[in-house]
């Protein structure tokens, strides 16, 4: 797994921390990974189809 650095508005970080505090995720990093997985699942097939590739399994 590679590490990336990103900047988020304080409000988003605060909401992510609230999700962690509520037990939704074990960490902010895991919450962000879940969000990225959801995004990839929703959009990857369309992007790959447009670029003439067959499919993408997450």
KOLDRENSE-163937 format. One record per residue: x negated, y, z of N, C-alpha, C in turn; residue in three letters; residue number from 1. Coordinates in steps of 0.05 Angstrom, whole numbers, always signed. Layout:
pt nxx = X nyy = Y nzz = Z caxx = X cayy = Y cazz = Z cxx = X cyy = Y czz = Z resn = Ala resi = NUM
...
# end
This chain:
pt nxx = -17 nyy = -23 nzz = +0 caxx = +0 cayy = +0 cazz = +0 cxx = -18 cyy = +25 czz = +0 resn = Unk resi = 1
pt nxx = -12 nyy = +44 nzz = -17 caxx = -27 cayy = +68 cazz = -18 cxx = -15 cyy = +90 czz = -1 resn = Unk resi = 2
pt nxx = -31 nyy = +108 nzz = +8 caxx = -22 cayy = +130 cazz = +24 cxx = -19 cyy = +155 czz = +6 resn = Unk resi = 3
pt nxx = +3 nyy = +170 nzz = +11 caxx = +7 cayy = +195 cazz = -3 cxx = +12 cyy = +217 czz = +17 resn = Unk resi = 4
pt nxx = +7 nyy = +241 nzz = +10 caxx = +13 cayy = +264 cazz = +27 cxx = +35 cyy = +280 czz = +14 resn = Unk resi = 5
pt nxx = +54 nyy = +289 nzz = +30 caxx = +76 cayy = +305 cazz = +19 cxx = +84 cyy = +326 czz = +40 resn = Unk resi = 6
pt nxx = +97 nyy = +346 nzz = +30 caxx = +107 cayy = +367 cazz = +47 cxx = +137 cyy = +367 czz = +46 resn = Unk resi = 7
pt nxx = +150 nyy = +369 nzz = +69 caxx = +179 cayy = +371 cazz = +71 cxx = +187 cyy = +394 czz = +88 resn = Unk resi = 8
pt nxx = +210 nyy = +406 nzz = +83 caxx = +220 cayy = +427 cazz = +100 cxx = +225 cyy = +417 czz = +128 resn = Unk resi = 9
pt nxx = +221 nyy = +435 nzz = +147 caxx = +224 cayy = +427 cazz = +176 cxx = +251 cyy = +415 czz = +181 resn = Unk resi = 10
pt nxx = +272 nyy = +425 nzz = +168 caxx = +299 cayy = +415 cazz = +173 cxx = +301 cyy = +385 czz = +165 resn = Unk resi = 11
pt nxx = +289 nyy = +378 nzz = +143 caxx = +289 cayy = +350 cazz = +134 cxx = +273 cyy = +332 czz = +153 resn = Unk resi = 12
pt nxx = +251 nyy = +342 nzz = +162 caxx = +235 cayy = +327 cazz = +182 cxx = +250 cyy = +323 czz = +207 resn = Unk resi = 13
pt nxx = +264 nyy = +344 nzz = +216 caxx = +280 cayy = +342 cazz = +241 cxx = +302 cyy = +322 czz = +238 resn = Unk resi = 14
pt nxx = +316 nyy = +322 nzz = +215 caxx = +337 cayy = +302 cazz = +210 cxx = +326 cyy = +274 czz = +209 resn = Unk resi = 15
pt nxx = +303 nyy = +270 nzz = +196 caxx = +290 cayy = +244 cazz = +195 cxx = +283 cyy = +235 czz = +224 resn = Unk resi = 16
pt nxx = +273 nyy = +253 nzz = +240 caxx = +266 cayy = +246 cazz = +268 cxx = +291 cyy = +238 czz = +283 resn = Unk resi = 17
pt nxx = +313 nyy = +252 nzz = +278 caxx = +338 cayy = +245 cazz = +292 cxx = +347 cyy = +217 czz = +284 resn = Unk resi = 18
pt nxx = +343 nyy = +209 nzz = +258 caxx = +350 cayy = +182 cazz = +250 cxx = +332 cyy = +162 czz = +264 resn = Unk resi = 19
pt nxx = +307 nyy = +168 nzz = +267 caxx = +288 cayy = +150 cazz = +282 cxx = +297 cyy = +148 czz = +311 resn = Unk resi = 20
pt nxx = +303 nyy = +171 nzz = +323 caxx = +312 cayy = +171 cazz = +352 cxx = +338 cyy = +156 czz = +356 resn = Unk resi = 21
pt nxx = +355 nyy = +156 nzz = +335 caxx = +381 cayy = +141 cazz = +337 cxx = +377 cyy = +112 czz = +331 resn = Unk resi = 22
pt nxx = +353 nyy = +103 nzz = +324 caxx = +348 cayy = +75 cazz = +319 cxx = +354 cyy = +66 czz = +290 resn = Unk resi = 23
pt nxx = +359 nyy = +85 nzz = +272 caxx = +364 cayy = +78 cazz = +245 cxx = +339 cyy = +67 czz = +231 resn = Unk resi = 24
pt nxx = +316 nyy = +77 nzz = +238 caxx = +290 cayy = +69 cazz = +227 cxx = +269 cyy = +69 czz = +249 resn = Unk resi = 25
pt nxx = +249 nyy = +52 nzz = +246 caxx = +228 cayy = +51 cazz = +267 cxx = +209 cyy = +75 czz = +266 resn = Unk resi = 26
pt nxx = +208 nyy = +89 nzz = +243 caxx = +190 cayy = +112 cazz = +240 cxx = +200 cyy = +130 czz = +217 resn = Unk resi = 27
pt nxx = +190 nyy = +154 nzz = +216 caxx = +196 cayy = +172 cazz = +194 cxx = +185 cyy = +160 czz = +168 resn = Unk resi = 28
pt nxx = +161 nyy = +149 nzz = +169 caxx = +150 cayy = +136 cazz = +145 cxx = +168 cyy = +115 czz = +134 resn = Unk resi = 29
pt nxx = +179 nyy = +98 nzz = +151 caxx = +197 cayy = +77 cazz = +142 cxx = +223 cyy = +89 czz = +130 resn = Unk resi = 30
pt nxx = +233 nyy = +110 nzz = +142 caxx = +256 cayy = +124 cazz = +131 cxx = +251 cyy = +134 czz = +102 resn = Unk resi = 31
pt nxx = +227 nyy = +146 nzz = +99 caxx = +220 cayy = +156 cazz = +72 cxx = +216 cyy = +133 czz = +53 resn = Unk resi = 32
pt nxx = +204 nyy = +111 nzz = +61 caxx = +201 cayy = +88 cazz = +44 cxx = +228 cyy = +77 czz = +35 resn = Unk resi = 33
pt nxx = +247 nyy = +77 nzz = +53 caxx = +274 cayy = +67 cazz = +46 cxx = +287 cyy = +86 czz = +26 resn = Unk resi = 34
pt nxx = +283 nyy = +112 nzz = +29 caxx = +294 cayy = +131 cazz = +10 cxx = +282 cyy = +128 czz = -17 resn = Unk resi = 35
pt nxx = +256 nyy = +123 nzz = -18 caxx = +242 cayy = +120 cazz = -44 cxx = +252 cyy = +94 czz = -57 resn = Unk resi = 36
pt nxx = +255 nyy = +72 nzz = -41 caxx = +265 cayy = +47 cazz = -52 cxx = +293 cyy = +51 czz = -65 resn = Unk resi = 37
pt nxx = +310 nyy = +66 nzz = -51 caxx = +337 cayy = +71 cazz = -61 cxx = +336 cyy = +87 czz = -87 resn = Unk resi = 38
pt nxx = +319 nyy = +107 nzz = -88 caxx = +316 cayy = +123 cazz = -113 cxx = +306 cyy = +106 czz = -136 resn = Unk resi = 39
pt nxx = +286 nyy = +89 nzz = -131 caxx = +275 cayy = +72 cazz = -152 cxx = +296 cyy = +52 czz = -162 resn = Unk resi = 40
pt nxx = +311 nyy = +40 nzz = -143 caxx = +332 cayy = +21 cazz = -151 cxx = +353 cyy = +35 czz = -169 resn = Unk resi = 41
pt nxx = +360 nyy = +60 nzz = -162 caxx = +381 cayy = +74 cazz = -177 cxx = +372 cyy = +83 czz = -204 resn = Unk resi = 42
pt nxx = +347 nyy = +91 nzz = -207 caxx = +338 cayy = +104 cazz = -232 cxx = +318 cyy = +90 czz = -249 resn = Unk resi = 43
pt nxx = +304 nyy = +70 nzz = -238 caxx = +282 cayy = +58 cazz = -253 cxx = +292 cyy = +44 czz = -278 resn = Unk resi = 44
pt nxx = +313 nyy = +28 nzz = -277 caxx = +323 cayy = +14 cazz = -301 cxx = +329 cyy = +34 czz = -323 resn = Unk resi = 45
pt nxx = +342 nyy = +56 nzz = -317 caxx = +349 cayy = +75 cazz = -337 cxx = +324 cyy = +87 czz = -350 resn = Unk resi = 46
pt nxx = +304 nyy = +94 nzz = -334 caxx = +280 cayy = +106 cazz = -344 cxx = +265 cyy = +86 czz = -361 resn = Unk resi = 47
pt nxx = +263 nyy = +61 nzz = -352 caxx = +249 cayy = +41 cazz = -368 cxx = +264 cyy = +34 czz = -394 resn = Unk resi = 48
pt nxx = +290 nyy = +34 nzz = -392 caxx = +306 cayy = +29 cazz = -416 cxx = +301 cyy = +51 czz = -437 resn = Unk resi = 49
pt nxx = +300 nyy = +75 nzz = -428 caxx = +295 cayy = +98 cazz = -446 cxx = +267 cyy = +97 czz = -458 resn = Unk resi = 50
pt nxx = +249 nyy = +84 nzz = -444 caxx = +221 cayy = +82 cazz = -455 cxx = +217 cyy = +55 czz = -469 resn = Unk resi = 51
pt nxx = +239 nyy = +41 nzz = -476 caxx = +238 cayy = +16 cazz = -492 cxx = +227 cyy = -8 czz = -477 resn = Unk resi = 52
pt nxx = +227 nyy = -7 nzz = -450 caxx = +219 cayy = -31 cazz = -435 cxx = +244 cyy = -46 czz = -428 resn = Unk resi = 53
pt nxx = +241 nyy = -72 nzz = -421 caxx = +264 cayy = -89 cazz = -417 cxx = +278 cyy = -85 czz = -391 resn = Unk resi = 54
pt nxx = +264 nyy = -89 nzz = -368 caxx = +277 cayy = -86 cazz = -342 cxx = +256 cyy = -82 czz = -320 resn = Unk resi = 55
pt nxx = +266 nyy = -76 nzz = -297 caxx = +248 cayy = -72 cazz = -274 cxx = +262 cyy = -83 czz = -249 resn = Unk resi = 56
pt nxx = +249 nyy = -101 nzz = -235 caxx = +260 cayy = -112 cazz = -211 cxx = +245 cyy = -100 czz = -187 resn = Unk resi = 57
pt nxx = +259 nyy = -90 nzz = -167 caxx = +247 cayy = -79 cazz = -143 cxx = +244 cyy = -100 czz = -123 resn = Unk resi = 58
# end
